[in-house]
Amino acid sequence: SLRRAAVAITSSKMAGAPVEVKLFGKWSFEDIEVSDIALEDYIAVKPKFAVYVPHTAGRYQKRRFRKALCPIVERLTNSIMMHGRNNGKKLMAVRIVEHAFDIIHLLTDQNPIQIVVDAIINSGPREDATRIGSAGVVRRQAVDISPLRRVNQAIWLLTTGAREAAFRNVKTISECLADELMNAAKGSSNSYAIKKKDEIERVAKANR
């Protein structure tokens, strides 16, 4: 995929045309819509955040809120490499995401980046219950969730759902990730992330 992206760059440079940066040399960042106005600043998919591969080696943990500038597909990739045996294997995570995107495109005929954005918007809980303790009496209190935490939580739920679905299963992690993203983008309750989000919001509503 890296070679294909490099070939695309050199050929367009030779043609003298302005280069459009496409993810994996295939998926365009143009015309990606973030339908939730609250999350627009926290989902980095505008053309200025376009990358060829979700592996920028940027220092996104150095300051608070800087991770909001990390391309959203890279954040998904980083979240996949969890659970000790996968730690630090970013090239493996990039490959998983690339295959999942190919599967999504074959099944839906849409831009996979748009599917990811829709999935994140649909699976981030908007309300949660926190523990308020005073003098040994602990009770839950419902609170609104900030936009950045909604994005963080959505990415975590999506990758956790894919990981659990692929564990001890003949289906590959790429197929499970593609299924999870497509179901979440549709808002289907077959998605682990959507189920968890509904559960979190239901508990919060009970503790208002």
C-alpha positions, 0 to 999 in steps of 0.5 A, spaced: 500 500 500 505 504 501 508 503 494 502 504 491 501 511 494 508 513 492 507 511 485 500 515 485 504 521 488 510 520 483 505 519 477 501 525 479 507 530 480 510 528 473 503 530 470 504 537 474 497 536 477 496 538 484 497 532 488 490 530 492 492 526 498 488 519 499 488 514 504 492 508 502 492 511 495 485 510 494 480 513 499 479 521 498 478 526 504 474 530 500 467 531 501 467 527 508 461 530 512 461 530 520 454 530 521 454 532 528 456 539 529 459 538 536 464 533 534 467 537 528 473 540 531 475 533 534 474 528 528 480 530 524 478 528 517 478 535 513 483 535 507 488 539 511 489 532 516 489 528 509 495 522 510 497 517 505 498 512 511 495 512 518 502 512 521 505 519 522 509 518 528 506 525 531 507 527 538 500 527 540 500 526 547 505 532 549 499 537 550 492 536 552 487 536 547 493 535 541 490 528 540 484 532 537 489 534 531 491 526 530 488 524 523 482 520 526 484 513 522 490 514 525 487 514 532 483 508 530 489 504 528 492 506 535 486 503 539 487 497 535 494 495 538 492 494 545 492 488 549 500 486 551 501 481 545 499 487 540 502 493 543 507 497 539 505 493 533 503 499 529 504 496 522 500 490 523 494 495 526 495 499 519 494 493 515 488 491 519 485 498 518 487 497 510 483 491 509 477 493 513 477 499 509 477 495 503 472 490 505 467 496 507 468 499 500 466 492 497 460 491 501 457 498 501 460 502 495 461 508 500 468 511 502 470 507 508 472 514 511 465 516 511 463 510 514 468 511 520 466 518 521 458 516 522 460 510 526 464 514 531 458 519 531 453 514 533 457 510 538 459 516 542 455 516 549 452 523 550 451 522 557 454 518 563 453 516 570 459 518 575 460 516 582 459 522 587 462 520 594 461 524 600 462 521 608 462 514 605 455 515 601 457 513 594 451 515 589 451 516 582 450 522 578 448 523 571 453 528 567 454 530 560 460 528 556 465 532 553 465 532 545 473 529 546 471 524 551 465 522 546 470 521 540 475 517 545 470 513 548 467 511 541 473 509 538 475 505 544 468 501 544 468 500 536 475 497 537 473 493 543 467 490 539 471 488 533 477 485 538 472 481 542 468 478 536 475 476 532 477 472 539 477 465 538 473 466 531 474 464 524 473 471 522 479 475 521 480 482 525 479 486 519 472 482 517 470 484 524 472 491 524 469 492 518 462 489 520 463 493 527 464 500 523 458 498 518 453 496 523 455 502 528 454 507 522 447 504 520 446 505 528 444 498 528 444 494 535 448 488 532 454 493 534 457 492 540 459 499 541 452 501 539 449 496 545 454 499 550 452 506 548 445 505 549 447 501 556 451 507 558 446 512 557 440 508 560 444 508 566 445 515 566 438 517 565 436 512 571 441 517 575 439 524 573 
